[in-house]
């Protein structure tokens, strides 16, 4: 799970730059160790004191990364309190897809009581992700168009969700 978080999410990479570097080094080191184990799968030889010490160090590094990640999630929850209704896994999915509003909108029903999703206008270029919404969809399936201007989902996900609220 941490691989997807620290290596795939641009927002998390930017916000937790030091932890991302630590995790990248840890991931690389662990993969190298697993290549060695696959070459020589003998348990006694694979479980040397040296490798055990390395694994203990890696475990401590993972705990530091997880602690920083939990602090980051708490910060995001404070900036948009409706995130408290979500599991950490759902919140991580939202934050790692912050620039992909249709993906974020899969979780709208968890954040907002009567809202299921929003309707997006097709993007001008077919290869772009749609970011302009022109209506809301209730949990009952009722489509409610905006009065006035369309809503643009841009910036940090917690900010555009606050504006939507």
DSSP file (Angstrom, degrees, kcal/mol; ACC not computed):
  #  RESIDUE AA STRUCTURE BP1 BP2  ACC     N-H-->O    O-->H-N    N-H-->O    O-->H-N    TCO  KAPPA ALPHA  PHI   PSI    X-CA   Y-CA   Z-CA
    1    1 A X     >        0   0    0      0, 0.0     4,-1.5     0, 0.0     3,-0.3   0.000 360.0 360.0 360.0 -42.9    0.0    0.0    0.0
    2    2 A X  H  >  +     0   0    0      1,-0.2     4,-3.0     2,-0.2     5,-0.4   0.798 360.0  64.1 -65.1 -27.3    2.8    2.5    0.9
    3    3 A X  H  > S+     0   0    0      1,-0.2     4,-2.3     2,-0.2     5,-0.4   0.951 104.8  44.9 -59.7 -48.7    4.4    2.0   -2.5
    4    4 A X  H  >>S+     0   0    0     -3,-0.3     4,-1.1     3,-0.2     5,-0.6   0.859 116.4  47.8 -63.1 -35.1    1.3    3.4   -4.3
    5    5 A X  H  X5S+     0   0    0     -4,-1.5     4,-0.9     3,-0.2    -2,-0.2   0.964 121.0  30.9 -72.1 -52.9    1.1    6.3   -1.8
    6    6 A X  H  <5S+     0   0    0     -4,-3.0    -2,-0.2     1,-0.2    -3,-0.2   0.746 129.1  35.9 -83.1 -23.4    4.8    7.4   -1.8
    7    7 A X  H  <5S+     0   0    0     -4,-2.3    -3,-0.2    -5,-0.4    -1,-0.2   0.649 123.9  35.3-105.3 -16.1    5.7    6.5   -5.3
    8    8 A X  H  <5S+     0   0    0     -4,-1.1     2,-0.7    -5,-0.4    -3,-0.2   0.717  94.9  82.6-110.5 -25.2    2.5    7.3   -7.3
    9    9 A X     X< -     0   0    0     -4,-0.9     4,-2.2    -5,-0.6     5,-0.1  -0.730  52.7-167.3 -91.0 115.4    0.9   10.3   -5.7
   10   10 A X  H  > S+     0   0    0     -2,-0.7     4,-2.2    86,-0.3     5,-0.2   0.880  88.8  53.2 -66.8 -38.4    2.4   13.6   -6.8
   11   11 A X  H  > S+     0   0    0     84,-0.3     4,-2.6     2,-0.2     5,-0.2   0.927 111.9  44.3 -63.6 -44.4    0.7   15.6   -4.0
   12   12 A X  H  > S+     0   0    0      2,-0.2     4,-2.9     1,-0.2    -1,-0.2   0.890 110.9  54.7 -68.6 -38.2    2.1   13.3   -1.3
   13   13 A X  H  < S+     0   0    0     -4,-2.2    -1,-0.2     1,-0.2     7,-0.2   0.911 113.1  43.3 -58.6 -41.5    5.5   13.3   -2.9
   14   14 A X  H >< S+     0   0    0     -4,-2.2     3,-0.7     1,-0.2    -2,-0.2   0.914 118.9  41.8 -72.0 -42.8    5.5   17.1   -2.8
   15   15 A X  H 3< S+     0   0    0     -4,-2.6    -2,-0.2     1,-0.2     3,-0.2   0.835 126.0  33.3 -75.1 -33.3    4.1   17.4    0.7
   16   16 A X  T 3X S+     0   0    0     -4,-2.9     4,-2.5    -5,-0.2    -1,-0.2  -0.428  73.4 149.2-119.5  55.9    6.2   14.6    2.2
   17   17 A X  H <> S+     0   0    0     -3,-0.7     4,-2.1     1,-0.2     5,-0.2   0.893  72.2  47.1 -60.3 -45.1    9.4   15.0    0.2
   18   18 A X  H  > S+     0   0    0      1,-0.2     4,-2.2     2,-0.2    -1,-0.2   0.925 114.6  46.7 -64.9 -44.1   11.8   13.8    2.8
   19   19 A X  H  > S+     0   0    0      1,-0.2     4,-2.8     2,-0.2    -1,-0.2   0.861 109.5  55.1 -66.4 -35.3    9.7   10.7    3.7
   20   20 A X  H  X S+     0   0    0     -4,-2.5     4,-2.7     2,-0.2    -1,-0.2   0.914 108.4  48.0 -63.5 -42.5    9.3    9.9    0.0
   21   21 A X  H  X S+     0   0    0     -4,-2.1     4,-2.2     2,-0.2    -2,-0.2   0.919 112.5  48.9 -63.4 -43.0   13.1    9.9   -0.4
   22   22 A X  H  X S+     0   0    0     -4,-2.2     4,-2.4     1,-0.2    -2,-0.2   0.926 113.4  46.9 -61.0 -43.7   13.4    7.7    2.6
   23   23 A X  H  X S+     0   0    0     -4,-2.8     4,-3.1     2,-0.2    -2,-0.2   0.894 109.5  52.9 -68.1 -39.2   10.7    5.3    1.3
   24   24 A X  H  X S+     0   0    0     -4,-2.7     4,-2.3     2,-0.2    -1,-0.2   0.923 111.9  46.0 -60.5 -44.1   12.2    5.2   -2.2
   25   25 A X  H  X S+     0   0    0     -4,-2.2     4,-2.5     2,-0.2    -2,-0.2   0.916 114.3  48.5 -64.7 -42.7   15.6    4.2   -0.7
   26   26 A X  H  X S+     0   0    0     -4,-2.4     4,-2.7     2,-0.2    -2,-0.2   0.919 111.4  49.6 -62.5 -44.6   14.0    1.6    1.5
   27   27 A X  H  X S+     0   0    0     -4,-3.1     4,-2.4     2,-0.2    -2,-0.2   0.917 112.1  47.8 -61.5 -44.5   11.9    0.2   -1.4
   28   28 A X  H  X S+     0   0    0     -4,-2.3     4,-2.1    -5,-0.2    -1,-0.2   0.923 113.4  47.8 -62.0 -45.8   15.0   -0.1   -3.6
   29   29 A X  H  X S+     0   0    0     -4,-2.5     4,-2.1     1,-0.2    -2,-0.2   0.905 112.5  48.8 -63.8 -42.5   17.0   -1.8   -0.7
   30   30 A X  H  X S+     0   0    0     -4,-2.7     4,-2.3     2,-0.2    -1,-0.2   0.909 110.1  51.0 -65.4 -42.2   14.2   -4.2    0.0
   31   31 A X  H  X S+     0   0    0     -4,-2.4     4,-1.8     1,-0.2    -1,-0.2   0.901 109.8  50.4 -62.6 -40.2   13.8   -5.2   -3.6
   32   32 A X  H  X S+     0   0    0     -4,-2.1     4,-2.0     1,-0.2    -1,-0.2   0.908 109.9  50.8 -63.2 -40.7   17.5   -5.8   -3.9
   33   33 A X  H  X S+     0   0    0     -4,-2.1     4,-2.1     1,-0.2    -2,-0.2   0.897 108.9  51.1 -63.2 -39.8   17.4   -8.0   -0.8
   34   34 A X  H  X S+     0   0    0     -4,-2.3     4,-2.3     2,-0.2    -1,-0.2   0.817 105.9  55.0 -70.1 -30.0   14.5  -10.0   -2.3
   35   35 A X  H  X S+     0   0    0     -4,-1.8     4,-1.7     2,-0.2    -1,-0.2   0.927 108.8  48.9 -64.7 -44.0   16.4  -10.6   -5.5
   36   36 A X  H  X S+     0   0    0     -4,-2.0     4,-2.1     1,-0.2    -2,-0.2   0.909 111.6  49.2 -60.3 -42.3   19.2  -12.0   -3.4
   37   37 A X  H  < S+     0   0    0     -4,-2.1    -1,-0.2     1,-0.2    -2,-0.2   0.882 108.5  52.7 -66.0 -38.3   16.7  -14.2   -1.5
   38   38 A X  H  < S+     0   0    0     -4,-2.3     3,-0.4     1,-0.2    -1,-0.2   0.836 109.7  49.5 -68.0 -29.9   15.2  -15.4   -4.8
   39   39 A X  H  < S+     0   0    0     -4,-1.7     2,-0.4     1,-0.3    -2,-0.2   0.900 128.8  22.2 -72.2 -41.5   18.6  -16.4   -6.0
   40   40 A X  S  < S+     0   0    0     -4,-2.1    -1,-0.3    -5,-0.2    -2,-0.1  -0.789  70.9 174.9-127.8  88.0   19.4  -18.3   -2.8
   41   41 A X        +     0   0    0     -2,-0.4     2,-0.4    -3,-0.4    -4,-0.1   0.303  32.9 130.8 -81.0  12.0   16.0  -19.2   -1.2
   42   42 A X     >  -     0   0    0      1,-0.2     4,-2.5    -5,-0.1     5,-0.2  -0.531  53.9-144.9 -67.9 121.3   17.6  -21.3    1.6
   43   43 A X  H  > S+     0   0    0     -2,-0.4     4,-1.9     1,-0.2    -1,-0.2   0.893  94.0  50.1 -59.1 -47.0   16.0  -19.9    4.8
   44   44 A X  H  4 S+     0   0    0      1,-0.2    -1,-0.2     2,-0.2    -2,-0.1   0.904 115.8  42.9 -62.2 -41.1   19.0  -20.3    7.1
   45   45 A X  H  4 S+     0   0    0      1,-0.2     3,-0.5    -3,-0.1    -1,-0.2   0.838 114.3  50.9 -73.5 -32.5   21.3  -18.5    4.6
   46   46 A X  H  < S+     0   0    0     -4,-2.5     2,-0.5     1,-0.2    -2,-0.2   0.761 104.5  60.4 -74.8 -24.5   18.6  -15.8    3.9
   47   47 A X  S  < S+     0   0    0     -4,-1.9    -1,-0.2    -5,-0.2    -2,-0.1  -0.349  72.2 152.7-102.9  52.1   18.0  -15.1    7.5
   48   48 A X     >  -     0   0    0     -2,-0.5     4,-2.3    -3,-0.5     5,-0.2  -0.332  59.0-110.9 -74.3 162.9   21.5  -13.9    8.6
   49   49 A X  H  > S+     0   0    0      1,-0.2     4,-2.5     2,-0.2     5,-0.2   0.876 118.8  56.6 -61.2 -37.4   21.9  -11.5   11.5
   50   50 A X  H  > S+     0   0    0      2,-0.2     4,-2.0     1,-0.2    -1,-0.2   0.931 109.5  43.4 -61.4 -46.7   23.0   -8.8    9.0
   51   51 A X  H  > S+     0   0    0      1,-0.2     4,-2.5     2,-0.2    -1,-0.2   0.867 111.8  54.9 -67.8 -35.5   19.8   -9.1    7.0
   52   52 A X  H  X S+     0   0    0     -4,-2.3     4,-2.2     2,-0.2    -2,-0.2   0.920 108.0  48.8 -62.3 -43.3   17.8   -9.2   10.2
   53   53 A X  H  X S+     0   0    0     -4,-2.5     4,-2.1     2,-0.2    -2,-0.2   0.890 110.2  51.6 -63.5 -40.2   19.3   -6.0   11.3
   54   54 A X  H  X S+     0   0    0     -4,-2.0     4,-2.6     1,-0.2    -2,-0.2   0.923 109.2  50.3 -62.3 -43.7   18.6   -4.4    7.9
   55   55 A X  H  X S+     0   0    0     -4,-2.5     4,-2.5     2,-0.2    -2,-0.2   0.879 108.7  52.0 -63.7 -38.0   15.0   -5.5    8.2
   56   56 A X  H  X S+     0   0    0     -4,-2.2     4,-2.0     2,-0.2    -1,-0.2   0.912 110.8  47.8 -63.4 -41.7   14.7   -3.9   11.7
   57   57 A X  H  X S+     0   0    0     -4,-2.1     4,-2.1     2,-0.2    -2,-0.2   0.910 111.9  50.1 -63.9 -42.6   16.1   -0.7   10.3
   58   58 A X  H  X S+     0   0    0     -4,-2.6     4,-2.6     1,-0.2    -2,-0.2   0.894 107.8  53.7 -63.6 -39.4   13.7   -0.8    7.4
   59   59 A X  H  X S+     0   0    0     -4,-2.5     4,-2.1     1,-0.2    -1,-0.2   0.906 108.3  49.4 -61.2 -42.1   10.8   -1.4    9.8
   60   60 A X  H  X S+     0   0    0     -4,-2.0     4,-1.9     2,-0.2    -1,-0.2   0.891 110.7  50.7 -63.9 -39.7   11.7    1.7   11.8
   61   61 A X  H  X S+     0   0    0     -4,-2.1     4,-2.4     2,-0.2    -2,-0.2   0.909 108.7  51.3 -64.6 -42.3   11.9    3.7    8.6
   62   62 A X  H  X S+     0   0    0     -4,-2.6     4,-2.8     1,-0.2    -2,-0.2   0.905 107.8  52.9 -61.7 -40.7    8.4    2.5    7.6
   63   63 A X  H  X S+     0   0    0     -4,-2.1     4,-2.3     2,-0.2    -1,-0.2   0.894 108.9  49.5 -62.7 -39.1    7.1    3.5   11.0
   64   64 A X  H  X S+     0   0    0     -4,-1.9     4,-2.3     2,-0.2    -1,-0.2   0.924 112.2  48.2 -63.5 -43.9    8.5    7.0   10.5
   65   65 A X  H  X S+     0   0    0     -4,-2.4     4,-2.4     1,-0.2    -2,-0.2   0.911 112.2  48.8 -63.2 -43.0    6.9    7.2    7.0
   66   66 A X  H  X S+     0   0    0     -4,-2.8     4,-2.6     2,-0.2    -1,-0.2   0.893 110.1  51.8 -64.7 -39.5    3.6    6.0    8.4
   67   67 A X  H  X S+     0   0    0     -4,-2.3     4,-2.0     2,-0.2    -2,-0.2   0.931 112.1  45.7 -63.0 -45.3    3.7    8.5   11.2
   68   68 A X  H  X S+     0   0    0     -4,-2.3     4,-2.3     1,-0.2    -2,-0.2   0.892 112.2  52.0 -64.1 -39.5    4.3   11.4    8.8
   69   69 A X  H  X S+     0   0    0     -4,-2.4     4,-2.6     2,-0.2    -2,-0.2   0.916 108.9  49.6 -63.8 -43.2    1.6   10.1    6.5
   70   70 A X  H  X S+     0   0    0     -4,-2.6     4,-2.1     2,-0.2    -1,-0.2   0.878 110.8  50.1 -64.2 -37.2   -0.9   10.0    9.3
   71   71 A X  H  X S+     0   0    0     -4,-2.0     4,-2.0     2,-0.2    -1,-0.2   0.899 110.4  50.6 -65.4 -40.6    0.0   13.6   10.3
   72   72 A X  H  X S+     0   0    0     -4,-2.3     4,-2.1     2,-0.2    -2,-0.2   0.920 110.4  48.9 -61.6 -45.5   -0.4   14.6    6.7
   73   73 A X  H  X S+     0   0    0     -4,-2.6     4,-2.4     1,-0.2    -2,-0.2   0.889 109.4  52.4 -63.5 -39.3   -3.9   13.0    6.6
   74   74 A X  H  X S+     0   0    0     -4,-2.1     4,-2.0     2,-0.2    -1,-0.2   0.893 107.8  52.0 -63.2 -39.4   -4.8   14.7    9.8
   75   75 A X  H  X S+     0   0    0     -4,-2.0     4,-1.7     2,-0.2    -2,-0.2   0.913 110.5  48.0 -62.5 -43.1   -3.8   18.0    8.3
   76   76 A X  H  X S+     0   0    0     -4,-2.1     4,-1.5     1,-0.2    -2,-0.2   0.886 109.7  52.8 -66.2 -38.4   -6.0   17.3    5.3
   77   77 A X  H  < S+     0   0    0     -4,-2.4     6,-0.3     1,-0.2     7,-0.3   0.876 108.2  51.1 -64.4 -37.2   -8.9   16.3    7.5
   78   78 A X  H  < S+     0   0    0     -4,-2.0     3,-0.4     1,-0.2    -1,-0.2   0.857 109.4  50.0 -68.0 -34.5   -8.6   19.6    9.4
   79   79 A X  H  < S+     0   0    0     -4,-1.7     2,-0.2     1,-0.3    -1,-0.2   0.760 129.6  20.1 -77.4 -23.3   -8.6   21.6    6.1
   80   80 A X  S >< S-     0   0    0     -4,-1.5     3,-2.6    -5,-0.1    -1,-0.3  -0.715  73.9-165.9-142.6  89.3  -11.8   19.8    4.9
   81   81 A X  G >  S+     0   0    0     -3,-0.4     3,-2.0     1,-0.3     4,-0.2   0.675  80.1  74.3 -56.4 -21.4  -13.6   18.2    7.9
   82   82 A X  G >  S+     0   0    0      1,-0.3     3,-1.5     2,-0.2    -1,-0.3   0.702  80.1  75.2 -65.9 -15.6  -15.8   16.0    5.7
   83   83 A X  G X  S+     0   0    0     -3,-2.6     3,-1.6    -6,-0.3    -1,-0.3   0.726  78.3  74.4 -65.5 -19.9  -12.7   13.9    5.2
   84   84 A X  G <  S+     0   0    0     -3,-2.0    -1,-0.3    -7,-0.3    -2,-0.2   0.755  86.9  62.5 -63.8 -21.8  -13.2   12.6    8.7
   85   85 A X  G <  S+     0   0    0     -3,-1.5    -1,-0.3    -4,-0.2     2,-0.2   0.599  95.4  79.5 -76.9 -10.6  -16.1   10.5    7.4
   86   86 A X  S <  S-     0   0    0     -3,-1.6     2,-0.1    -4,-0.2    21,-0.0  -0.625  83.5-114.0-100.1 153.6  -13.8    8.6    5.1
   87   87 A X     >  -     0   0    0     -2,-0.2     4,-2.6     1,-0.1     5,-0.2  -0.443  35.2-110.8 -72.2 159.2  -11.4    5.7    5.8
   88   88 A X  H  > S+     0   0    0      1,-0.2     4,-2.7     2,-0.2     5,-0.2   0.872 120.0  55.4 -60.1 -35.7   -7.7    6.5    5.5
   89   89 A X  H  > S+     0   0    0      2,-0.2     4,-2.0     1,-0.2    -1,-0.2   0.928 109.8  44.8 -63.5 -44.7   -7.6    4.3    2.4
   90   90 A X  H  > S+     0   0    0      2,-0.2     4,-2.4     1,-0.2    -2,-0.2   0.913 113.4  50.8 -64.6 -42.1  -10.4    6.2    0.7
   91   91 A X  H  X S+     0   0    0     -4,-2.6     4,-2.9     1,-0.2     5,-0.2   0.906 109.2  50.5 -63.1 -41.2   -8.8    9.5    1.7
   92   92 A X  H  X S+     0   0    0     -4,-2.7     4,-2.4     2,-0.2    -1,-0.2   0.890 109.3  51.8 -63.2 -38.3   -5.5    8.4    0.3
   93   93 A X  H  X S+     0   0    0     -4,-2.0     4,-0.8     2,-0.2    -2,-0.2   0.925 111.9  46.8 -63.0 -43.9   -7.2    7.5   -3.0
   94   94 A X  H >< S+     0   0    0     -4,-2.4     3,-0.9     1,-0.2     6,-0.2   0.949 114.3  46.3 -62.1 -49.8   -8.9   10.9   -3.1
   95   95 A X  H >< S+     0   0    0     -4,-2.9     3,-1.1     1,-0.3   -84,-0.3   0.856 111.3  51.0 -65.5 -34.7   -5.6   12.8   -2.4
   96   96 A X  H 3< S+     0   0    0     -4,-2.4   -86,-0.3     1,-0.2    -1,-0.3   0.641 116.7  42.1 -77.8 -12.0   -3.6   10.7   -4.9
   97   97 A X  T X< S+     0   0    0     -3,-0.9     3,-2.6    -4,-0.8     7,-0.4   0.022  74.6 126.7-116.7  25.3   -6.2   11.5   -7.5
   98   98 A X  T <  S+     0   0    0     -3,-1.1     3,-0.1     1,-0.3    -1,-0.1   0.757  74.7  50.7 -57.2 -27.7   -6.8   15.2   -6.7
   99   99 A X  T 3  S+     0   0    0      1,-0.2     2,-0.4    -3,-0.2    -1,-0.3   0.367 101.0  68.6 -91.5   5.5   -6.1   16.2  -10.2
  100  100 A X    X>  -     0   0    0     -3,-2.6     4,-1.7    -6,-0.2     3,-1.1  -0.716  63.4-179.4-122.2  78.2   -8.6   13.7  -11.5
  101  101 A X  H 3> S+     0   0    0     -2,-0.4     4,-2.6     1,-0.3     5,-0.2   0.820  77.9  58.0 -53.3 -39.4  -12.0   15.0  -10.3
  102  102 A X  H 34 S+     0   0    0     28,-0.5     4,-0.4     1,-0.2    -1,-0.3   0.888 108.5  47.7 -59.9 -34.7  -14.1   12.2  -11.8
  103  103 A X  H X4 S+     0   0    0     -3,-1.1     3,-0.9     1,-0.2    -1,-0.2   0.895 112.0  49.6 -69.3 -40.1  -12.1    9.7   -9.8
  104  104 A X  H >< S+     0   0    0     -4,-1.7     3,-2.1    -7,-0.4    -2,-0.2   0.876 101.3  64.3 -63.5 -38.1  -12.5   11.8   -6.6
  105  105 A X  G >< S+     0   0    0     -4,-2.6     3,-1.3     1,-0.3     4,-0.4   0.625  81.1  78.5 -67.8 -12.1  -16.3   12.1   -7.2
  106  106 A X  G <  S+     0   0    0     -3,-0.9    -1,-0.3    -4,-0.4     3,-0.2   0.725  98.7  45.8 -63.1 -19.4  -16.6    8.3   -6.7
  107  107 A X  G X> S+     0   0    0     -3,-2.1     4,-1.1    -4,-0.2     3,-1.0   0.305  80.1 103.4-106.3   6.6  -16.3    9.2   -3.0
  108  108 A X  H X> S+     0   0    0     -3,-1.3     4,-3.1     8,-0.3     3,-0.7   0.895  77.0  57.4 -57.1 -42.3  -18.8   12.1   -3.0
  109  109 A X  H 34 S+     0   0    0      7,-0.8    -1,-0.3    -4,-0.4    -2,-0.1   0.759 104.9  52.3 -62.5 -24.8  -21.5   10.0   -1.4
  110  110 A X  H <4 S+     0   0    0     -3,-1.0    -1,-0.3     6,-0.2    -2,-0.2   0.768 116.6  38.5 -80.0 -26.8  -19.2    9.2    1.6
  111  111 A X  H << S+     0   0    0     -4,-1.1     2,-0.4    -3,-0.7    -2,-0.2   0.839 118.4  45.0 -90.1 -38.2  -18.5   12.9    2.2
  112  112 A X  S  < S-     0   0    0     -4,-3.1     3,-0.2     3,-0.3    -1,-0.2  -0.922  72.2-141.6-117.5 133.2  -21.9   14.5    1.5
  113  113 A X  S    S+     0   0    0     -2,-0.4    -1,-0.1     1,-0.2    26,-0.0   0.911  97.4  22.0 -60.9 -50.4  -25.1   13.1    2.9
  114  114 A X  S    S+     0   0    0     24,-0.1    25,-1.8    25,-0.1     2,-0.4   0.425 104.7  93.5-101.1   1.8  -27.5   13.6   -0.1
  115  115 A X  E     +A  138   0A   0     23,-0.3    -3,-0.3    -3,-0.2    23,-0.3  -0.804  38.9 175.1-103.3 133.7  -25.0   13.9   -2.9
  116  116 A X  E     -     0   0A   0     21,-3.2    -7,-0.8    -2,-0.4    -8,-0.3   0.843  63.6 -47.5 -96.9 -48.8  -23.9   11.0   -5.1
  117  117 A X  E     -A  137   0A   0     20,-1.6    20,-2.8    -9,-0.2    -1,-0.4  -0.911  52.5-100.7-164.8-173.4  -21.6   12.7   -7.6
  118  118 A X  E     -A  136   0A   0     -2,-0.3     2,-0.5    18,-0.3    18,-0.3  -0.913  29.8-118.9-123.9 156.7  -21.4   15.6  -10.0
  119  119 A X  E     -A  135   0A   0     16,-2.9    15,-1.8    -2,-0.3    16,-0.9  -0.827  28.7-152.3 -96.8 130.2  -21.9   15.7  -13.8
  120  120 A X  E     -A  133   0A   0     -2,-0.5    13,-0.3    13,-0.2     2,-0.2  -0.819  11.8-128.3-104.9 141.3  -18.8   16.8  -15.8
  121  121 A X        -     0   0    0     11,-3.2    11,-0.4    -2,-0.4    10,-0.1  -0.596  43.8 -95.4 -74.5 145.4  -18.8   18.4  -19.2
  122  122 A X        -     0   0    0     -2,-0.2    -1,-0.1     8,-0.1     7,-0.1  -0.376  46.2-107.0 -60.5 142.3  -16.6   16.6  -21.7
  123  123 A X        -     0   0    0      5,-0.3     7,-0.1     2,-0.1    -1,-0.1  -0.336  22.6-117.0 -68.0 153.1  -13.1   18.1  -21.8
  124  124 A X  S    S+     0   0    0      1,-0.1     2,-0.5    -3,-0.1    -1,-0.1   0.879 106.8  45.7 -58.8 -39.8  -12.2   20.2  -24.9
  125  125 A X  S >  S-     0   0    0      1,-0.1     3,-2.0     4,-0.1    -2,-0.1  -0.918  83.6-137.5-107.7 130.4   -9.5   17.6  -25.7
  126  126 A X  T 3  S+     0   0    0     -2,-0.5    -1,-0.1     1,-0.3    -3,-0.1   0.733 103.3  57.2 -60.6 -23.1  -10.5   14.0  -25.5
  127  127 A X  T 3  S+     0   0    0      2,-0.1    -1,-0.3    -3,-0.0     2,-0.2   0.575  92.6  88.7 -85.4  -8.4   -7.1   13.1  -23.8
  128  128 A X  S <  S-     0   0    0     -3,-2.0     2,-0.4     1,-0.1    -5,-0.3  -0.541  83.2-113.3 -88.6 155.4   -7.7   15.6  -21.0
  129  129 A X        -     0   0    0     -2,-0.2     2,-0.1   -30,-0.1   -28,-0.1  -0.734  37.3-111.7 -84.6 130.6   -9.5   14.8  -17.7
  130  130 A X        +     0   0    0     -2,-0.4   -28,-0.5     1,-0.1   -29,-0.2  -0.416  42.8 165.6 -65.3 136.8  -12.8   16.7  -17.4
  131  131 A X        +     0   0    0    -10,-0.1    22,-3.3    -2,-0.1     2,-0.6   0.361  47.0  89.3-131.3  -0.6  -12.7   19.3  -14.7
  132  132 A X  E     - B   0 152A   0    -11,-0.4   -11,-3.2    20,-0.2     2,-0.4  -0.905  56.3-165.5-108.6 122.9  -15.8   21.4  -15.3
  133  133 A X  E     +AB 120 151A   0     18,-3.6    18,-2.7    -2,-0.6   -13,-0.2  -0.824  17.0 178.5-107.0 143.5  -19.1   20.4  -13.7
  134  134 A X  E     +     0   0A   0    -15,-1.8    12,-1.6    -2,-0.4     2,-0.3   0.393  66.3  18.1-122.0   1.1  -22.5   21.7  -14.7
  135  135 A X  E     -AC 119 145A   0    -16,-0.9   -16,-2.9    10,-0.3     2,-0.3  -0.990  61.9-126.5-164.4 160.6  -24.8   19.7  -12.3
  136  136 A X  E     -AC 118 144A   0      8,-2.7     8,-3.1    -2,-0.3     2,-0.5  -0.802  18.0-145.5-107.3 153.5  -25.0   17.6   -9.1
  137  137 A X  E     -AC 117 143A   0    -20,-2.8   -21,-3.2    -2,-0.3   -20,-1.6  -0.985  14.8-144.8-122.5 122.7  -26.5   14.2   -8.8
  138  138 A X  E >   -A  115   0A   0      4,-2.8     3,-1.7    -2,-0.5   -23,-0.3  -0.265  30.5-104.6 -77.7 169.9  -28.4   13.3   -5.6
  139  139 A X  T 3  S+     0   0    0    -25,-1.8   -24,-0.1     1,-0.3    -1,-0.1   0.704 123.6  58.7 -67.5 -18.1  -28.4    9.8   -4.1
  140  140 A X  T 3  S-     0   0    0    -26,-0.3    -1,-0.3     2,-0.1     3,-0.1   0.466 123.1-106.3 -87.3  -2.2  -31.9    9.4   -5.4
  141  141 A X  S <  S+     0   0    0     -3,-1.7     2,-0.3     1,-0.3    -2,-0.1   0.474  70.0 147.8  92.1   2.7  -30.6   10.0   -9.0
  142  142 A X        -     0   0    0      1,-0.0    -4,-2.8    -5,-0.0     2,-0.6  -0.564  40.8-142.1 -74.1 130.9  -32.0   13.6   -9.3
  143  143 A X  E     -C  137   0A   0     -2,-0.3     2,-0.6    -6,-0.2    -6,-0.2  -0.847  15.9-169.9 -97.7 124.4  -29.9   15.8  -11.4
  144  144 A X  E     -C  136   0A   0     -8,-3.1    -8,-2.7    -2,-0.6     2,-0.1  -0.920  11.1-148.5-118.5 105.2  -29.7   19.4  -10.2
  145  145 A X  E     -C  135   0A   0     -2,-0.6   -10,-0.3   -10,-0.3     2,-0.1  -0.379  27.0-103.7 -70.5 152.0  -28.0   21.9  -12.6
  146  146 A X        -     0   0    0    -12,-1.6     2,-0.7     2,-0.1    -1,-0.1  -0.432  26.3-125.0 -71.1 147.3  -26.1   24.8  -11.1
  147  147 A X  S    S-     0   0    0     -2,-0.1     2,-0.4     2,-0.0    -1,-0.1  -0.864  81.6  -9.9 -90.8 120.1  -27.7   28.2  -11.1
  148  148 A X  S    S+     0   0    0     -2,-0.7    -2,-0.1     0, 0.0     0, 0.0  -0.774 118.7  19.7  96.8-138.1  -25.3   30.5  -12.8
  149  149 A X  S    S-     0   0    0     -2,-0.4     2,-0.1     1,-0.1    -2,-0.0  -0.216  78.3-104.9 -72.8 157.2  -21.7   29.5  -13.7
  150  150 A X        -     0   0    0      1,-0.1     2,-0.5    -4,-0.0   -16,-0.2  -0.323  38.3-110.9 -69.4 162.4  -20.4   26.0  -14.1
  151  151 A X  E     -B  133   0A   0    -18,-2.7   -18,-3.6    -2,-0.1     2,-0.5  -0.875  24.6-151.8-102.9 128.4  -18.1   24.7  -11.3
  152  152 A X  E     -B  132   0A   0     -2,-0.5     2,-1.2   -20,-0.2   -20,-0.2  -0.884   4.9-149.0-103.6 124.7  -14.4   24.2  -12.0
  153  153 A X        +     0   0    0    -22,-3.3     2,-0.3    -2,-0.5   -52,-0.2  -0.735  46.0 135.2 -92.2  89.0  -12.6   21.5  -10.0
  154  154 A X        +     0   0    0     -2,-1.2     2,-0.1     2,-0.1    -2,-0.1  -0.934  37.9  27.6-136.5 160.7   -9.1   22.9   -9.9
  155  155 A X  S    S-     0   0    0     -2,-0.3     2,-0.1     4,-0.1     5,-0.0  -0.454 108.2  -5.6  87.8-165.2   -6.4   23.4   -7.3
  156  156 A X  S >> S-     0   0    0     -2,-0.1     4,-2.2     1,-0.1     3,-0.9  -0.383  70.7-123.9 -64.3 140.0   -6.0   21.2   -4.2
  157  157 A X  H 3> S+     0   0    0      1,-0.3     4,-2.2     2,-0.2     5,-0.2   0.861 110.2  53.5 -57.6 -39.8   -8.8   18.7   -3.9
  158  158 A X  H 3> S+     0   0    0      1,-0.2     4,-1.4     2,-0.2    -1,-0.3   0.816 109.2  51.0 -67.1 -27.5   -9.7   19.8   -0.4
  159  159 A X  H <> S+     0   0    0     -3,-0.9     4,-2.2     2,-0.2    -2,-0.2   0.924 111.5  43.9 -75.2 -45.6  -10.1   23.4   -1.6
  160  160 A X  H  X S+     0   0    0     -4,-2.2     4,-2.1     1,-0.2    -2,-0.2   0.842 112.7  53.3 -72.2 -27.8  -12.3   22.7   -4.6
  161  161 A X  H  X S+     0   0    0     -4,-2.2     4,-2.1    -5,-0.3    -1,-0.2   0.880 108.2  50.8 -68.2 -36.4  -14.4   20.4   -2.4
  162  162 A X  H  < S+     0   0    0     -4,-1.4    -2,-0.2     2,-0.2    -1,-0.2   0.908 110.7  48.5 -64.1 -41.9  -14.8   23.2    0.1
  163  163 A X  H  < S+     0   0    0     -4,-2.2    -2,-0.2     1,-0.2    -1,-0.2   0.897 110.7  51.3 -64.9 -38.8  -15.9   25.5   -2.7
  164  164 A X  H  <        0   0    0     -4,-2.1    -2,-0.2     1,-0.3    -1,-0.2   0.892 360.0 360.0 -63.8 -39.6  -18.4   22.9   -4.0
  165  165 A X     <        0   0    0     -4,-2.1    -1,-0.3    -5,-0.1    -2,-0.2   0.493 360.0 360.0 -61.1 360.0  -19.8   22.5   -0.4
